[in-house]
Amino acid sequence: MSDITNLEVALGSRSYHVLVGEGLLAQAGDQVRRVAPAERVTLISNDTVFELYGDAVVQALKAAGYSVDVVRVGDGERHKSLSAATNIYEKLTSFGAQRWDPVVVLGGGVIGDLGGFVAGTYMRGVPLIHVPTTLLAQVDSSIGGKTAVNLPAGKNLVGMFYQPRLVLSDIAVLASLPAKYALGGLSEVLKYGFLEGKDLLAFVEGNLADVIALRSSEMRQVVAWCCKTKARVVSEDERDEGRRAILNFGHTVGHALETLQGYGTYEHGEAVSIGMAAAAVIGLKAGLTDETTARKVVGLLSRAGLPVRLPSVPAEVIAGSILLDKKARDRQMRFVLLRKIGEPVVTSVPEDVVVGSLGQANHLIDRML
């Protein structure tokens, strides 16, 4: 365990640990038994991830004395739905799963959100263990207890806060990520850099080629760094009522684009990247973000190979979707904007400023590059 980083999400009786390192899949059985002793366990995964890592995790769980049932879900955001959750509930009842039997969720952000939602609602909550297999899930979505499914009207509109018992982030699995998903995760890494200050951002900039290539030595540091930041923010604000809202940087416009363009058109991290670039423009036009900071955000996202330009969707349509977002209050659009790198602020922005900013965004972004 000497090469494993052990971080705590401090939430009193709901506290749990996030383990980051290589070789954790092989330890999954012993680690799950430590936090959720039982006779049975249900492994929830998607088809692609299960083909790569399912057998290894099943064998590790069996070696620790568990009887293992498996539920496989199709790939993609369209499966993060109430109907998919219902199908999993029916599987759990057919297995005879009881409220002390843990659910282990193996996969990226989609399966993590769906599996977490199921674990939090089946029998009013069963023990949940996340085994995230994408960079985005390892640095962000597996930590903090946000679970959800989508509705046609918007992303993550049905969900709950339900904390896991444990998160196991095996860096070795990142080697199998397609480039698109690696870049999507890098978007969330850069988000932490923009929010938390210059040290992480400087490390990523100085090692950008190795980070993009997901080299293990760099990724151990990057994932642990992001997890430490997320754990601290969640410990301060578990239910997203205060400081935790800063973690939505880029998500306001990003979620709107995912909804408007159809789930799966953008990988989540791609949508967040466009959303961060849009937030830089909105902050600039609102007089809150200085031009040096806006250029830094847009320029680094572009250098990393991430998209920054808005698609051909009318600004008024994007604004209308934003008003349906969970973060909107009293029909006011709320954004996370940057005064400077490391100085985020959550604020309402008038609708005319948002629409005007989005309408000019691509022109202004082109000028920054």
Secondary structure, 3 states (H helix, E strand, C coil): CCCCEEEEECCHHHCEEEEEECCCCCCHHHHHHHHCCCCEEEEEEEHHHHHHHHHHHHHHHHHCCCEEEEEEECCCHHHCCHHHHHHHHHHHHHHCCCCCCCEEEEECHHHHHHHHHHHHHHHHCCCEEEEECCHHHHHHHCCCCEEEEEECCEEEEEEEECCCCEEEEEHHHHHHCCHHHHHHHHHHHHHHHHHHCHHHHHHHHHCHHHHHCCCHHHHHHHHHHHHHHHHHHHHHCCCCCCHHHHHHCCHHHHHHHHHHHCCCCCCHHHHHHHHHHHHHHHHHHCCCCCHHHHHHHHHHHHHCCCCCCCCCCCHHHHHHHHCCCCCCECCEEEEEEEEECCEEEEEEECHHHHHHHHHHHHHHHHHHC
